């Protein structure tokens, strides 16, 4: 399944199939990793919590993923 076609609001933040989704109705950000037929929610928060945690920066997201054992 092509996530971007199904959800144009998805932002691929790492090449290992990590995506952020912006759920507009609630201004909620969700970080999900897709592996084969499974999906794992890694982080959920408001848009302001996203800005505080990740600073809208893919390098900061990569560091967070590394620090949480999700990537090498």
N, C-alpha and C positions, 0 to 999 in steps of 0.2 A: 504494500500500500504506500502510495506517495503521500506522506503527511502534508506537505505543502499544498498539494492539490486539494486534499480533503479539508484542510484548515489553513487558509491563506494567512491567518494571523500568527501562525507558528513561526518561531525564530529558532533556527538551528544554531546552537551556541557552541557545539563541539562536533567534530567529525565522527565520534563514536555514538551518534544518534541521540544526543541530548538536545532537548527542545524546551523553550519557554513558550507558554501559552498565556495570552492576556485575555482573561475572561471579563469582557467589557462591562457586563451588567453589574458585576460586583467589584470591578477594579482589582481583581485578584490575579496574581501571577503564580503560575505553577511550572516547576521544573520537572520534566519527565524524561526517563531514558527508556528507549524501546529496544528490546532484545528478542529477536525472532518473533514469537507469538505472545510475548509478555510485555507489560509496561510497568514501570515502578515510579511512583511519585517520590521525588527526592526533597523537594522544598515547596512550601506554599506560604504565601504572604500577600500583603497589600502592595500596591505599586510603590508606596513610600518605603515600605520595608525592603522591597526589591532594590530600590535606589540606594538605601542605606547599606545593604549587605553586598550587593554586586556592582553598584555604581554604574550600571548600564554598560559594563566593560567586559568583553569576552575573555580577556586575560585574567581578570578578577574571578570570573566564573570558572575558568580552567583551574585556577589556584584553589578555589573552593572545592571543586570536584576532586582534585588531587589530595587535598587535606582531609577529605571525607572518604578516601579509599576507593573512589569510583573510577579513577584513571591512574595510570602510572606516570 
